[in-house]
Amino acid sequence: MAIKFFSLCCFCLTVTVNAFCQPFVNLVPNPSFEEFQNGCPANFHEMPLHWTWWRESPNSFSTCVQPQNLNDSLGWAPWNGFGTQEPANGESYVGLCAFGQTPSGGFREYLGCELLAPMDVGETYYVSFKTSPGFGNYYGMYWSCSHIGAIFTTQGYLHPNNAMPIPNFAHVYANEVIADTAIWTVVFGTIVADKPYTHLGLGLFFEPGLFDTFRLAGGPTLGSYYFFDDVCVSRSPDCLTVGINHLAEPAISLFPNPASDWLQITGIELQACVRLFTATGQLVLTHQWAANGQHIDVSSLPAGIYYAEIETKTKHRRKKLSIAR
């Protein structure tokens, strides 16, 4: 089986099999990691609903998390201690350490879930997920690697009681090094179920020497870290092409973006508090949203990258904003 991966900026795929007759059902619960016990992760070690630590302690990231600062904000998206990345879908994603400090380091993190139904033996399943390497920031993640992938098992794991070993195998993985930190790369493939698999795991499932690496930058590093979003397992090839489902709450949108003189925001409640921060965390503007259709004057702000923090009675979200002159 040839495993493929591609960036979101270029996508062309043709599948000519009778699976097109299969209805699209994603067997992965909470596939874009939007649901948490109390709506927002209490800390970055809290896993999304239906997902657990299979080895060591993977992390959760969401725009609803209150950042400590823009250098080591644990659990915040888009900027956190492991890198800078917007969610591929919705407001949240997860991350894990592919390997620690050096490619020969033994530290690994895996996360996994129980599928919504066991796989049928002999049936073909389409598998895809989005991933992006962490880079720099507080923890100095400077390594990237190949073989980031997904594995199917007939049992679950839970660290530290029965942490998953390194199996030197994955059902779907990227043959090449995933090193582009600016985009989400989609890894996808197919498997024919040889067992009634009930669980799915994500991570780097190979020992040193069986995967390739590339150092993204010099300096002290804690290793290789990857973010994950939009996981899909289905008997339909639509799994490789359609948007993954996420919570259908009203989206918060900024426009125009880039902005020049004014900014409007949709999808928020009256009396919401809007704050603008520079890319280095400096608060430059505070505004209370008092009426529909109003604008925020940003004409005095220098051109650059900003983050809009929007706080309502039920939400705490952040959006990236560009100001151009």
C-alpha positions in Angstrom: 0.0 0.0 0.0 1.3 3.4 -0.9 0.8 6.0 1.8 0.4 9.5 0.6 0.3 12.9 2.1 -0.3 16.4 0.8 -0.5 20.0 1.9 -3.8 21.8 2.1 -2.6 24.3 -0.5 -2.7 21.6 -3.2 -5.3 18.7 -3.4 -6.2 16.4 -6.2 -7.3 12.8 -5.6 -9.2 10.3 -7.7 -10.5 7.0 -6.2 -12.2 4.6 -8.5 -13.7 1.9 -6.2 -17.2 0.7 -5.4 -16.8 2.3 -1.9 -18.4 5.4 -3.4 -21.7 3.6 -2.7 -20.9 3.5 1.0 -22.5 6.2 3.2 -20.1 8.6 4.8 -19.8 7.7 8.5 -16.7 8.8 10.5 -15.9 6.2 13.1 -13.8 8.6 15.1 -15.5 10.3 18.0 -14.9 14.0 18.5 -12.7 14.0 15.4 -11.6 17.7 15.5 -11.2 17.7 19.3 -13.8 20.4 19.9 -15.6 18.8 22.9 -14.3 18.9 26.5 -15.8 18.0 29.8 -16.7 21.6 30.6 -16.5 23.2 27.2 -12.9 24.3 27.4 -9.8 22.4 28.7 -9.1 23.2 32.3 -5.4 22.7 31.6 -3.3 21.6 28.6 -3.1 18.0 30.0 -6.9 17.6 29.8 -7.7 15.4 26.8 -10.8 16.1 24.6 -13.8 13.9 25.3 -13.3 10.2 24.1 -9.5 10.6 23.8 -6.9 9.4 26.3 -3.2 9.3 26.9 -1.8 6.1 25.4 1.8 6.9 26.3 3.1 9.7 28.4 1.0 13.0 28.3 -0.2 14.5 25.1 -1.7 18.0 25.2 -4.8 20.0 24.2 -4.9 23.4 22.7 -7.9 25.7 22.2 -8.7 29.4 21.5 -10.9 29.3 24.6 -7.9 28.9 26.9 -6.6 31.9 28.9 -3.0 32.5 27.9 -0.3 33.2 30.5 1.7 35.1 27.9 2.5 34.7 24.3 5.8 32.8 24.9 4.8 29.8 27.0 1.0 29.8 27.0 0.2 26.2 27.7 -2.9 25.1 26.0 -3.6 28.3 24.0 -4.1 28.4 20.3 -2.8 29.7 18.0 0.3 30.6 20.1 1.6 28.2 22.7 4.8 26.9 24.2 5.3 24.3 21.4 4.7 26.5 18.3 2.2 28.7 16.5 -0.7 27.2 14.6 -4.3 28.1 14.0 -6.8 25.2 14.3 -7.4 23.4 11.0 -11.1 23.2 11.9 -13.1 24.6 14.7 -11.4 26.1 17.8 -9.1 23.3 19.1 -6.5 20.7 18.3 -4.2 18.3 20.1 -0.4 17.8 20.2 2.2 15.2 21.2 6.0 14.8 21.3 7.1 12.5 18.5 10.4 12.0 20.1 12.4 13.7 22.8 15.5 16.0 22.4 17.2 13.8 19.7 16.0 11.2 17.2 17.6 8.5 19.4 15.8 9.8 22.5 13.4 7.3 24.0 10.6 9.7 25.0 7.4 9.2 23.0 3.8 10.4 23.4 0.7 8.7 21.9 -2.9 9.5 22.2 -5.9 7.4 21.1 -9.6 6.7 21.2 -12.1 3.9 20.9 -13.9 3.9 17.5 -17.6 4.3 17.4 -18.0 0.8 16.0 -15.5 -2.1 15.4 -14.1 -2.4 11.9 -15.5 -5.2 9.7 -12.8 -7.7 8.8 -12.1 -7.7 5.1 -13.5 -4.3 4.4 -11.5 -1.3 3.1 -11.3 1.8 5.2 -10.2 5.3 4.3 -8.1 7.1 6.9 -6.9 10.7 7.1 -5.7 13.3 9.6 -4.1 16.7 9.5 -0.8 17.4 11.2 1.6 20.2 11.6 5.0 20.3 13.3 5.6 22.6 16.3 8.5 25.0 16.1 10.5 26.9 18.6 8.7 29.0 21.3 9.2 28.2 25.0 10.0 24.5 24.6 12.3 24.8 21.6 10.8 22.2 19.3 13.3 22.1 16.4 13.2 18.6 15.0 10.8 17.3 12.3 10.4 13.7 11.1 8.8 11.2 8.8 6.4 8.3 9.7 3.9 10.4 11.7 0.9 8.1 11.5 -2.1 6.3 12.7 -2.4 2.7 14.1 -5.4 0.5 14.8 -5.6 -1.9 17.7 -8.1 -4.3 19.3 -7.5 -2.8 22.7 -7.1 0.6 24.3 -4.1 1.8 26.3 -3.8 4.2 29.3 -0.6 5.7 30.6 0.9 4.7 32.9 -1.1 1.5 33.7 -0.5 -0.2 30.3 1.3 2.4 28.2 1.5 1.4 24.5 4.9 0.0 23.5 6.7 1.2 20.3 5.4 -1.4 17.7 7.6 -0.4 14.7 4.4 -0.4 12.6 1.6 1.9 11.7 -1.3 1.3 9.3 -1.1 4.8 7.7 1.9 7.1 7.9 3.8 9.8 6.0 6.8 8.3 4.2 8.5 11.8 4.0 9.5 14.3 6.6 6.7 16.7 7.5 8.5 20.0 8.0 6.3 22.8 6.9 5.2 24.6 10.1 3.0 27.1 8.3 0.3 24.8 7.1 -1.6 21.7 8.0 -0.4 18.6 6.0 -3.0 15.9 5.4 -1.8 12.3 5.8 -4.1 9.7 4.2 -4.3 6.1 3.1 -6.4 3.0 3.1 -6.3 -0.2 5.0 -8.1 -3.6 4.7 -9.1 -4.6 8.2 -7.5 -7.9 9.0 -8.9 -7.8 12.6 -12.1 -6.3 14.1 -10.1 -3.2 15.2 -11.8 -1.2 17.9 -9.2 1.6 18.7 -7.2 4.2 16.9 -3.8 5.8 18.0 -1.8 8.7 16.7 1.9 9.4 16.9 5.3 8.1 15.7 5.3 4.4 16.1 8.8 3.5 14.9 12.2 3.2 16.7 15.2 5.4 15.7 16.7 4.4 12.4 13.4 3.5 10.9 12.3 7.1 10.3 13.9 10.2 8.7 14.5 13.5 10.5 15.3 17.1 9.6 16.4 19.8 12.1 14.4 22.9 11.5 16.8 25.2 13.4 19.8 25.2 15.7 19.8 25.8 19.5 18.7 23.9 22.5 15.6 21.7 21.8 13.3 19.3 23.6 12.7 17.3 20.4 10.0 16.9 17.8 6.4 17.9 18.4 3.3 17.6 16.2 -0.2 19.0 16.3 -3.2 17.0 15.0 -6.6 17.9 13.9 -9.5 16.5 11.8 -9.1 12.7 12.1 -11.3 10.5 9.9 -11.9 6.7 9.5 -14.6 5.7 7.1 -15.6 3.0 4.6 -16.3 5.9 2.2 -13.6 7.7 0.3 -15.4 11.0 1.2 -13.2 10.6 4.4 -10.3 11.9 2.3 -12.1 14.9 0.8 -14.9 16.3 2.9 -14.6 18.7 5.8 -14.6 16.9 9.1 -17.6 17.6 11.3 -17.3 19.9 14.3 -19.6 21.8 16.6 -22.1 23.8 14.7 -22.1 26.8 16.9 -22.2 30.3 15.3 -18.7 31.1 13.9 -17.0 34.3 15.1 -15.6 36.2 12.1 -13.5 39.3 11.7 -13.7 41.4 8.5 -12.1 42.8 6.6 -9.0 40.8 7.4 -6.5 42.3 6.7 -8.1 45.4 8.1 -7.0 49.0 7.5 -9.3 51.6 9.0 -12.1 49.6 10.7 -13.0 46.2 11.9 -16.3 44.4 12.2 -17.0 41.2 14.1 -19.9 38.8 13.5 -21.2 35.9 15.7 -20.8 37.6 19.1 -23.3 38.7 21.7 -24.0 42.3 22.7 -21.9 43.5 25.6 -19.0 41.2 24.5 -15.6 42.5 25.4 -13.1 42.8 22.5 -9.4 43.2 23.2 -6.6 43.6 20.6 -3.1 42.3 21.4 0.1 42.7 19.4 2.0 39.6 18.4 4.2 40.1 21.5 1.2 40.2 23.8 0.9 44.0 24.4 -2.7 45.1 24.9 -3.4 48.0 22.5 -7.2 48.3 22.4 -10.3 47.4 24.5 -13.8 47.7 23.2 -17.3 46.7 24.4 -19.6 45.5 21.7 -22.7 47.5 22.3 -24.7 47.4 19.1 -25.1 45.2 16.0 -23.4 46.5 12.9 -20.9 48.7 14.7 -17.2 49.1 13.7 -14.1 49.2 15.7 -11.7 52.0 14.7 -8.2 50.5 14.1 -6.9 53.3 11.9 -4.3 54.4 14.5 -2.7 50.9 14.9 0.5 50.2 13.0 0.5 47.5 10.3 1.3 44.0 11.5 -0.1 40.9 13.1 -2.6 41.1 16.0 -4.8 38.8 18.0 -8.4 39.7 18.8 -9.6 38.3 22.1 -13.4 38.1 22.3 -15.0 37.4 25.6 -18.8 36.8 26.1 -20.8 35.2 28.8 -20.4 31.8 27.1 -17.3 32.0 25.0 -13.7 33.1 25.2 -12.1 33.0 21.7 -9.1 34.4 19.9 -8.7 35.2 16.2 -5.7 36.2 14.2 -6.0 39.7 12.6 -3.7 41.4 10.1 -3.6 45.2 9.8 -2.3 46.5 6.5 -1.6 50.0 5.4 
